[in-house]
Structure formats: structure tokens, C-alpha cells
Amino acid sequence: MDIEKLQVTKRQLKSILKELKQWSAPATVLLSLYIPPGRPISDVMNLLRQEYSITDNIKLKRTRQAVKRALAAAMDRLQMIPKVPPNGLVLFCGENMDTGDFICYVFSPPEKVPVFYYRTDKRFITDFLDEMVEAEDVIGILIVERDQGTIGVLKGTRLEVLEEISDYIPGKHKMGGQSQRRFDRIIEQMVDNFFKRFAEHAGRQLLPYLEKGKLKGIIVAGPGLAKSDFVKGKYLDYRLQQLVSRDLVDVAYQGDQGLKEVVMKASSIVQVQKYRDAINALEEFKKHLAKDTGMVVYGEKEVEEAVNMGMVKTILVHEDREDVDVWKEKGKLSGADVIVVPSSLPEAEWFKNTFGGLAGILRYKIRR
């Protein structure tokens, strides 16, 4: 087997990972194998043979058969590969025990495999590959109130909620006198404790991105004064505190809706513009469609013809398409802006299913 044919791009890897994460099993029958560069194939084959020989110790017949099938498939494919490619090898083989469906992926990832790792589990272990398809730059988003908060990230044009936290903190009461002051102190202490807990969770979620050099900034948002109190109180780890944008953002919601509101309102961090651009371009495309202005084009052939004629102002391409990089290059050559539509947008699935994830907004109307 030609080892060059085993190499996959980041876009291909993203598609593979999406499929692998849909697989699960009631028993530990899904095989994951990572082979770093320089590891002899013969060593790995010996390990798999040993694992195969001890599968007879598995008590449940159905589980034993599924594990043997995965190991046999992995060995069959490995013995056709003369040596480990420069970036290493990854194998995922396994059976859906309910339907009998079987998959076996063998490929060399776009970056070097960091470890030698073998495991059979109820899911495919993709952790070592996930980082390879993440956007290089990450923006942290913290939506904080006195009793609830959302921790999220913007990766390129993808928004993701990492964690939502809440607590019960009573509202203010008009008791009067010392009782009122004592009650207010108790409430403020509860708020202080919540801010500390929220900051601790934010650190757990965001510091790994910082340590990898990917976290480029943090936006703090919320509906009231709590966001300002949180920032002024310096509750965050000092390393994260240094990345907090000076401009705080007023938003009305928590969770996914809140993150989207933050991105549409934030102005201090350039990267959020990518997400806003995708939303605005899709809205413009929908408006032209609704009004039948003749200022949009869709369909593979139609878009390519219009691009080649220099008529396209904006190319919209769904991130799941295999040819995103090709359209980026076409846009560069024709002077068109290329907007990659993230699947996290509400209309992204509609755009993908209805128009194949490809369309163009024209500079002027095509005369027919």
C-alpha cells in the first residue's frame, strides 16, 4: 500500500471524526490505535496478536466475537502497510453490535501522532485528534450574573457552550435597620462565593487553551452590573484576567442564545467579526431569495460560472464541504469575499440541505 494515500487533510479528518463520534457500543468492542512515527509495524502487529490470543478470556460470546473482528480487521490492514508514515498512523475498527454494521478507518493524520496508544472501549477514542481540527485562535466568552453564568468559546466561526453554572441567591428584602444590613452582607457573601466558583470553573475550561497558545482574548458579558463587579474583583486566574477585553457587553440571555448575542454585539476583538460576517452574509442571501432580486446564484455549475466571470461579490460555502479550500482560492483569484458558514448557525443546516452548502451573492444582476 502506498503510504502517501493514507494521508488525510484537516478537513477530511474533521469529517472522519464526526462519523466516529456517532458510534457507541454496549461493551468495550470499539478499537482505537495510535502509532507514532518511527514505531515498527512489526512491534504493533505483535501486540495485536497477543491481544487477539487473550480474547478467549472474554466471557460473553457476542462481545468476544466483536473484539476479535475488530482486531482481525486492524491486523489485516496493518500488514499491507510497509512502514509507519512520517506523521504516524491511526486505526479505528469496530462493530455496531445492534445492527452488525462495521467500520475500519486507517489513515495518517495531518499532524504527528503524539503517543503510542491502544484501547478497546464503548466509544472510539478521538481525543488525540480533536485538537488537530480545532481553530488556531480561540476567544473565551463569560456571561456572568450574580447567580448564574455561561462559559463558552468562539473557535474560528464556531460557537460552543462549555459549561453553565447556577446558584440560588435570594433577592433584596426591605427589613430595615441592622437586620437589613446583616441580610445584605449575607447576600453579598453568597455572590462573592458564586463569583469565585464561576471563576474556578472558567479557569478549568479556558486555561488549557491558554497553555496551548490558542486563547487570544476573553469577552465578559451579562445583563447588569455583575459583569463589572466580576472583572473589577479580579476573580479570574491572573493569566486569564490579562486577556479580558476592556469593553464589557450587555446581553439579556445565558447559554447558547447568550453567546450569539455577545458575538453580535462585541466590537473589541477582531475575531468575532468572522462570525458576524457569516450571519450577515446568510441574511443578505435570504433577503435576495425572498425578494427574488436575481442577485444570488446557487448550484455547483452556476456558482463556478459566475465566479469565473467575476460577477460574484460573496461566496458562501458551508464548512462541511470538502472543497472549502478550493472555493477560498477561487474567491482570491476572482476578488470575491469567501464566507465559511459554520454549522452552529441556525440556518446552516437549511443552507446545506437546500443549496448544497454553496451559493454566491452577485455584484450585479445576470442578464439572461
Secondary structure, 3 states (H helix, E strand, C coil): CCHHHHECCHHHHHHHHHHHCCCCCCCCCEEEEEECCCCCHHHHHHHHHHHHHCHHHCCCHHHHHHHHHHHHHHHHHHCCCCCCCCCCEEEEEEECCCCCCEEEEEEECCCCCCCCEEEEECCCCCHHHHHHHCCCCEEEEEEECCCEEEEEEEECCEEEEEEEEECCCCCCCCCCHHHHHHHHHHHHHHHHHHHHHHHHHHHHHHHHHHHCCCEEEEEEEECCCHHHHHHHCCCCCHHHHCCECCCCEECCCCHHHHHHHHHHHCCCCCCHHHHHHHHHHHHHHHHHHHHCCCCEEECHHHHHHHHHCCCEEEEEEECCCCCHHHHHHHHHHHCCEEEEECCCCCCHHHHHHHHCCEEEEECCCCCC
